[in-house]
Amino acid sequence: MRGQILSFDPTAGSGLISGDDGIRYAFNADQVTPPSSITAGLRVDFVPVAGEATNIMLLAAVIPASGPSATPGVPVDTFDFQKVLFSFEGRIRRQHFWLGWLICLGIGVVLGWIPFFGALLSIALIWPNLAITVKRLHDMGHTGWLAVIPWIAGVVGIGAFIATVGLTAIANSGNWESDDPAMVWAIMAPGFGIFAIVCLIQLGFLLWIGIAEGQPGDNRFGPNPKVR
C-alpha cells in the first residue's frame, strides 16, 4: 500500500503514515529503507500489519517541480494551464476541473458577443472541455470515453426535437392558420419536453464528474492529483 508520512519524531524514532486507504498507521524508523532522512510529506510504500506500517520504502516527497514549497514538507497546489486544459493524459482533482470549466465558460461568454468569428472560435473550446472531462473521469477510475455521453444526448435530443415537432406540426397542419396560442403550444410542447430531458442529462453528468470523489492513491491513469 502507498501513503504519506504525516509526522516523525527523530528522538523517539517513530511517526505516523497516512495510507491511501484513509487510515493512519504508526511506524518505527528501523522499518524504513533505504536509510535516509525521514520527513513529513514523503511518499512511501509499506505493508500494513495490525495498524502498523512495516517494510516501508521511501518513494519521493510530494513537492511539484514547478517551485519550492512555502513550508518544508508541505506540497504546493499549482494549476498547470497547459496540462489541465489541453492534455488528455493523467488525472485532475475536482478543484482544478471546476476552475478549468469556469475558464471555458468565461471565454465562451466573451466569444458569444463577437459576431460570426466568435461562433467559429467557440468551436475550439470543445478541446479543453473534453480534456478536463476526460481527466476527471480518469481521476474517478473511469474510461475517458464516457465523456461522449452529454454529446450523444445532445445529438439525439436535437434529432428527437426536430422529428417530434415536425410530425406534430404535420399532423395538425390545418390548425396553424387559427393563430391559437394553445394549439401552437400543443405542437411545440413535446419538443420542449425533450429539450428539458437532454438538459437534465447533461447537468447530471456535469455534477457527477464535478462532485464525485476521485480514487484514493494511484490508479491505471496515473498518480493521485489530490494534495494531502
Helices and strands as residue ranges (DSSP letters): E 2-9, E 14-19, E 24-28, G 29-31, E 32-33, E 42-49, E 52-61, H 81-86, H 94-112, H 117-122, G 123-125, H 126-139, G 144-148, H 149-171, G 173-178, H 181-211
